[in-house]
Amino acid sequence: MKKHRYKELKIWQKSMDLVEEIYTITKSLPSQEDFNLKPQLNRCAVSIPSNIAEGSGRDSNKSFIHFLNISISSAFELETQLFLIHRLYDIEINEVQEKVEEIQKMIRSFSISLNKI
């Protein structure tokens, strides 16, 4: 198996940018969310590039795909939480939600390509 340089992967780079955006959004949430949605959103966002990086260091594509699956699951969880903050606090999420969807598609495509190797 070829070792992947995660820092060169577009999905990792875009996921890192997404983390920054999510942290900006969570700063704008009311203090009543300090122990609820804020940390949950942040953890989900951080989980995406973290699992891509962790998987890239594994010894097999099968193992890497496992971590990509965790990463995409975190992206879907994050998307749901974004819908929640939109519904609860009328925070505009369209732009960031589109980025989450793009990352989901990229992870899925990358996972499929690894499966073929």
N, CA, C and O of each residue as an XYZ file, in Angstrom:
468
protein
N       0.835     -1.193      0.000
C       0.000      0.000      0.000
C       0.872      1.246      0.000
O       1.856      1.333      0.735
N       0.510      2.171     -0.802
C       1.182      3.465     -0.853
C       0.752      4.287      0.355
O      -0.440      4.417      0.634
N       1.722      4.837      1.068
C       1.398      5.727      2.177
C       0.914      7.062      1.608
O       1.505      7.603      0.672
N      -0.126      7.561      2.164
C      -0.694      8.823      1.697
C      -0.169      9.958      2.554
O      -0.081      9.849      3.777
N       0.166     11.017      1.908
C       0.598     12.231      2.618
C      -0.663     13.049      2.858
O      -1.103     13.812      1.997
N      -1.228     12.878      4.029
C      -2.550     13.461      4.297
C      -2.586     14.960      4.099
O      -3.615     15.503      3.696
N      -1.475     15.648      4.375
C      -1.470     17.103      4.232
C      -1.612     17.540      2.780
O      -1.959     18.689      2.503
N      -1.343     16.623      1.852
C      -1.474     16.926      0.426
C      -2.849     16.541     -0.121
O      -3.176     16.874     -1.260
N      -3.652     15.848      0.676
C      -4.982     15.426      0.238
C      -5.956     16.606      0.304
O      -6.080     17.263      1.338
N      -6.643     16.866     -0.809
C      -7.611     17.973     -0.852
C      -8.715     17.802      0.194
O      -9.181     18.785      0.769
N      -9.136     16.553      0.441
C     -10.193     16.344      1.437
C      -9.723     16.750      2.827
O     -10.513     17.264      3.619
N      -8.441     16.526      3.136
C      -7.916     16.936      4.434
C      -7.837     18.462      4.492
O      -8.233     19.066      5.488
N      -7.326     19.087      3.424
C      -7.192     20.545      3.387
C      -8.549     21.235      3.523
O      -8.701     22.175      4.303
N      -9.532     20.759      2.759
C     -10.869     21.351      2.832
C     -11.507     21.109      4.202
O     -12.232     21.960      4.716
N     -11.235     19.958      4.777
C     -11.766     19.653      6.108
C     -11.156     20.563      7.168
O     -11.839     20.974      8.106
N      -9.886     20.874      7.020
C      -9.245     21.801      7.958
C      -9.865     23.196      7.843
O     -10.094     23.863      8.852
N     -10.133     23.632      6.612
C     -10.807     24.929      6.412
C     -12.190     24.912      7.049
O     -12.621     25.897      7.649
N     -12.875     23.792      6.914
C     -14.217     23.650      7.499
C     -14.165     23.780      9.021
O     -15.038     24.409      9.619
N     -13.156     23.194      9.645
C     -13.020     23.302     11.104
C     -12.974     24.771     11.517
O     -13.642     25.177     12.469
N     -12.189     25.558     10.802
C     -12.102     26.984     11.121
C     -13.461     27.670     11.002
O     -13.826     28.489     11.845
N     -14.197     27.333      9.962
C     -15.528     27.934      9.778
C     -16.483     27.529     10.892
O     -17.249     28.353     11.391
N     -16.436     26.271     11.277
C     -17.321     25.795     12.343
C     -16.985     26.486     13.662
O     -17.891     26.870     14.402
N     -15.710     26.649     13.964
C     -15.330     27.349     15.198
C     -15.838     28.795     15.179
O     -16.255     29.315     16.215
N     -15.808     29.435     14.035
C     -16.341     30.798     13.914
C     -17.846     30.799     14.182
O     -18.360     31.666     14.889
N     -18.539     29.827     13.614
C     -19.991     29.733     13.826
C     -20.313     29.473     15.293
O     -21.210     30.105     15.852
N     -19.593     28.555     15.916
C     -19.927     28.210     17.309
C     -19.654     29.373     18.261
O     -20.292     29.483     19.308
N     -18.709     30.238     17.901
C     -18.472     31.422     18.737
C     -19.695     32.327     18.764
O     -19.897     33.076     19.720
N     -20.510     32.259     17.716
C     -21.684     33.129     17.645
C     -22.919     32.538     18.335
O     -23.939     33.214     18.473
N     -22.824     31.289     18.761
C     -23.970     30.666     19.439
C     -24.121     31.222     20.849
O     -23.134     31.637     21.456
N     -25.326     31.237     21.371
C     -25.540     31.749     22.725
C     -24.827     30.888     23.775
O     -24.556     29.708     23.555
N     -24.539     31.498     24.894
C     -23.802     30.810     25.965
C     -24.537     29.585     26.493
O     -23.906     28.693     27.061
N     -25.852     29.519     26.321
C     -26.585     28.336     26.778
C     -26.160     27.084     26.015
O     -26.465     25.970     26.441
N     -25.459     27.254     24.894
C     -24.974     26.112     24.113
C     -23.522     25.750     24.428
O     -22.936     24.901     23.757
N     -22.936     26.394     25.452
C     -21.530     26.142     25.789
C     -21.234     24.678     26.089
O     -20.126     24.208     25.831
N     -22.193     23.962     26.623
C     -21.965     22.559     26.974
C     -22.848     21.622     26.158
O     -22.957     20.437     26.470
N     -23.471     22.150     25.123
C     -24.358     21.350     24.281
C     -23.871     21.363     22.843
O     -22.971     20.605     22.481
N     -24.455     22.210     22.032
C     -24.140     22.206     20.600
C     -22.741     22.714     20.256
O     -22.121     22.202     19.324
N     -22.234     23.701     20.980
C     -20.900     24.235     20.645
C     -19.831     23.143     20.639
O     -19.181     22.939     19.614
N     -19.632     22.441     21.744
C     -18.572     21.418     21.717
C     -18.880     20.266     20.767
O     -17.969     19.673     20.189
N     -20.149     19.952     20.608
C     -20.524     18.854     19.713
C     -20.191     19.200     18.259
O     -19.615     18.384     17.540
N     -20.550     20.397     17.835
C     -20.209     20.856     16.483
C     -18.692     20.870     16.282
O     -18.189     20.402     15.260
N     -17.981     21.401     17.251
C     -16.524     21.485     17.139
C     -15.895     20.093     17.059
O     -15.008     19.857     16.238
N     -16.354     19.176     17.908
C     -15.801     17.812     17.898
C     -16.054     17.118     16.561
O     -15.160     16.472     16.013
N     -17.251     17.252     16.047
C     -17.572     16.635     14.750
C     -16.673     17.186     13.654
O     -16.123     16.435     12.848
N     -16.531     18.495     13.633
C     -15.702     19.124     12.600
C     -14.254     18.654     12.704
O     -13.639     18.312     11.694
N     -13.710     18.635     13.908
C     -12.322     18.217     14.123
C     -12.132     16.744     13.767
O     -11.064     16.347     13.300
N     -13.146     15.951     13.984
C     -13.076     14.517     13.698
C     -12.849     14.225     12.216
O     -12.225     13.221     11.874
N     -13.340     15.077     11.348
C     -13.241     14.817      9.908
C     -11.777     14.783      9.451
O     -11.334     13.744      8.963
N     -11.006     15.872      9.585
C      -9.607     15.802      9.139
C      -8.746     14.893     10.026
O      -7.767     14.310      9.560
N      -9.114     14.779     11.294
C      -8.328     13.928     12.201
C      -8.364     12.470     11.767
O      -7.335     11.794     11.773
N      -9.538     11.984     11.393
C      -9.653     10.593     10.956
C      -9.041     10.371      9.577
O      -8.544      9.281      9.292
N      -9.068     11.377      8.728
C      -8.373     11.271      7.444
C      -6.877     11.131      7.698
O      -6.216     10.284      7.098
N      -6.350     11.959      8.585
C      -4.921     11.902      8.904
C      -4.558     10.565      9.556
O      -3.562      9.943      9.186
N      -5.355     10.130     10.511
C      -5.056      8.866     11.188
C      -5.105      7.694     10.212
O      -4.233      6.826     10.238
N      -6.107      7.669      9.363
C      -6.232      6.583      8.398
C      -5.095      6.541      7.400
O      -4.697      5.467      6.949
N      -4.565      7.719      7.050
C      -3.495      7.767      6.051
C      -2.227      7.070      6.534
O      -1.400      6.652      5.724
N      -2.076      6.946      7.823
C      -0.886      6.304      8.372
C      -1.033      4.808      8.593
O      -0.104      4.163      9.078
N      -2.165      4.255      8.252
C      -2.412      2.823      8.448
C      -1.724      1.989      7.383
O      -1.312      2.498      6.341
N      -1.608      0.703      7.661
C      -0.842     -0.194      6.806
C      -1.604     -0.750      5.607
O      -1.001     -1.376      4.735
N      -2.895     -0.537      5.549
C      -3.649     -1.090      4.424
C      -4.726     -0.106      3.983
O      -5.182      0.742      4.751
N      -5.109     -0.246      2.737
C      -6.205      0.585      2.233
C      -7.495      0.278      2.981
O      -8.304      1.171      3.231
N      -7.684     -0.999      3.340
C      -8.889     -1.391      4.079
C      -8.977     -0.625      5.406
O     -10.045     -0.150      5.793
N      -7.868     -0.517      6.075
C      -7.834      0.222      7.338
C      -8.060      1.718      7.105
O      -8.771      2.371      7.869
N      -7.457      2.247      6.058
C      -7.650      3.659      5.722
C      -9.124      3.917      5.433
O      -9.678      4.913      5.898
N      -9.760      3.040      4.678
C     -11.179      3.184      4.350
C     -12.032      3.195      5.614
O     -13.020      3.924      5.697
N     -11.644      2.383      6.598
C     -12.366      2.373      7.873
C     -12.360      3.783      8.492
O     -13.394      4.257      8.961
N     -11.208      4.441      8.492
C     -11.128      5.785      9.069
C     -11.835      6.821      8.199
O     -12.368      7.807      8.709
N     -11.838      6.599      6.901
C     -12.618      7.486      6.025
C     -14.110      7.350      6.324
O     -14.852      8.331      6.267
N     -14.541      6.141      6.639
C     -15.950      5.933      7.008
C     -16.294      6.675      8.303
O     -17.380      7.240      8.427
N     -15.382      6.672      9.246
C     -15.604      7.440     10.486
C     -15.674      8.929     10.156
O     -16.514      9.657     10.685
N     -14.791      9.362      9.288
C     -14.749     10.762      8.892
C     -16.050     11.205      8.224
O     -16.590     12.263      8.544
N     -16.543     10.395      7.300
C     -17.784     10.764      6.609
C     -18.973     10.717      7.559
O     -19.906     11.511      7.432
N     -18.943      9.790      8.510
C     -20.012      9.752      9.521
C     -20.018     11.041     10.330
O     -21.080     11.591     10.619
N     -18.843     11.519     10.693
C     -18.753     12.789     11.424
C     -19.279     13.940     10.574
O     -19.895     14.868     11.098
N     -19.038     13.885      9.270
C     -19.533     14.937      8.377
C     -21.059     14.945      8.326
O     -21.672     16.011      8.286
N     -21.671     13.768      8.326
C     -23.140     13.711      8.336
C     -23.696     14.173      9.688
O     -24.732     14.836      9.745
N     -23.012     13.823     10.757
C     -23.433     14.295     12.079
C     -23.323     15.817     12.148
O     -24.219     16.489     12.660
N     -22.227     16.350     11.633
C     -22.035     17.803     11.607
C     -23.131     18.483     10.798
O     -23.657     19.517     11.210
N     -23.477     17.911      9.656
C     -24.523     18.485      8.819
C     -25.851     18.561      9.581
O     -26.559     19.564      9.499
N     -26.178     17.518     10.309
C     -27.417     17.503     11.098
C     -27.389     18.598     12.158
O     -28.392     19.277     12.374
N     -26.262     18.771     12.813
C     -26.154     19.802     13.837
C     -26.237     21.207     13.241
O     -26.750     22.131     13.873
N     -25.732     21.355     12.029
C     -25.885     22.645     11.345
C     -27.357     22.940     11.074
O     -27.810     24.071     11.248
N     -28.101     21.919     10.646
C     -29.542     22.108     10.446
C     -30.213     22.502     11.763
O     -31.129     23.325     11.774
N     -29.761     21.923     12.856
C     -30.325     22.258     14.169
C     -30.084     23.720     14.536
O     -31.005     24.412     14.971
N     -28.856     24.190     14.365
C     -28.605     25.585     14.753
C     -29.338     26.549     13.822
O     -29.692     27.657     14.225
N     -29.562     26.133     12.596
C     -30.375     26.967     11.708
C     -31.819     27.033     12.224
O     -32.430     28.101     12.276
N     -32.338     25.879     12.598
C     -33.730     25.826     13.076
C     -33.893     26.519     14.426
O     -34.886     27.212     14.653
N     -32.935     26.338     15.313
C     -33.056     26.891     16.662
C     -32.702     28.372     16.742
O     -33.317     29.117     17.505
N     -31.713     28.801     15.958
C     -31.197     30.166     16.109
C     -31.211     30.965     14.806
O     -30.688     32.078     14.752
N     -31.806     30.401     13.766
C     -31.914     31.064     12.472
C     -30.553     31.541     11.959
O     -30.444     32.615     11.367
N     -29.531     30.737     12.191
C     -28.186     31.032     11.690
C     -28.096     30.514     10.256
O     -28.480     29.379      9.972
N     -27.593     31.344      9.368
C     -27.454     30.983      7.962
C     -26.351     29.928      7.805
O     -25.208     30.142      8.211
N     -26.708     28.806      7.219
C     -25.758     27.699      7.103
C     -25.561     27.221      5.658
O     -24.774     26.304      5.425
N     -26.251     27.814      4.694
C     -26.212     27.294      3.323
C     -24.805     27.102      2.790
O     -24.476     26.040      2.262
N     -23.979     28.121      2.925
C     -22.630     28.059      2.371
C     -21.792     26.963      3.036
O     -21.145     26.168      2.354
N     -21.808     26.927      4.344
C     -21.008     25.922      5.047
C     -21.592     24.528      4.855
O     -20.851     23.547      4.793
N     -22.899     24.436      4.760
C     -23.543     23.140      4.546
C     -23.167     22.589      3.171
O     -22.979     21.381      3.024
N     -23.055     23.447      2.171
C     -22.607     23.020      0.844
C     -21.175     22.486      0.895
O     -20.837     21.520      0.211
N     -20.349     23.120      1.704
C     -18.961     22.642      1.863
C     -18.929     21.277      2.530
O     -18.120     20.423      2.165
N     -19.797     21.070      3.497
C     -19.879     19.762      4.155
C     -20.287     18.701      3.138
O     -19.702     17.618      3.102
N     -21.284     19.006      2.315
C     -21.717     18.056      1.285
C     -20.598     17.752      0.291
O     -20.424     16.609     -0.131
N     -19.851     18.774     -0.074
C     -18.728     18.567     -0.993
C     -17.689     17.629     -0.371
O     -17.175     16.731     -1.039
N     -17.389     17.841      0.897
C     -16.424     16.988      1.598
C     -16.951     15.556      1.693
O     -16.193     14.603      1.517
N     -18.228     15.406      1.966
C     -18.830     14.061      2.007
C     -18.620     13.345      0.673
O     -18.212     12.184      0.647
N     -18.898     14.033     -0.426
C     -18.738     13.440     -1.760
C     -17.274     13.099     -2.038
O     -16.968     12.049     -2.602
N     -16.386     13.987     -1.641
C     -14.964     13.752     -1.865
C     -14.471     12.539     -1.082
O     -13.715     11.719     -1.601
N     -14.904     12.435      0.165
C     -14.487     11.292      0.986
C     -15.020     10.001      0.380
O     -14.294      9.012      0.274
N     -16.283     10.012     -0.014
C     -16.881      8.814     -0.613
C     -16.129      8.413     -1.884
O     -15.821      7.236     -2.070
N     -15.835      9.365     -2.747
C     -15.118      9.074     -3.987
C     -13.713      8.532     -3.703
O     -13.265      7.577     -4.338
N     -13.038      9.145     -2.756
C     -11.691      8.694     -2.402
C     -11.728      7.284     -1.831
O     -10.879      6.452     -2.152
N     -12.696      7.026     -1.000
C     -12.862      5.692     -0.413
C     -13.096      4.647     -1.509
O     -12.506      3.567     -1.477
N     -13.952      4.969     -2.468
C     -14.231      4.054     -3.583
C     -12.956      3.799     -4.387
O     -12.681      2.666     -4.783
N     -12.182      4.859     -4.626
C     -10.942      4.679     -5.399
C      -9.927      3.822     -4.647
O      -9.207      3.039     -5.266
N      -9.861      3.958     -3.335
C      -8.956      3.114     -2.539
C      -9.399      1.655     -2.566
O      -8.575      0.741     -2.547
N     -10.686      1.459     -2.611
C     -11.238      0.095     -2.626
C     -10.873     -0.637     -3.906
O     -10.810     -1.867     -3.923
N     -10.634      0.105     -4.970
C     -10.317     -0.511     -6.268
C      -8.837     -0.871     -6.402
O      -8.461     -1.610     -7.312
N      -8.003     -0.360     -5.512
C      -6.556     -0.623     -5.585
C      -6.238     -1.979     -4.980
O      -5.075     -2.382     -4.947
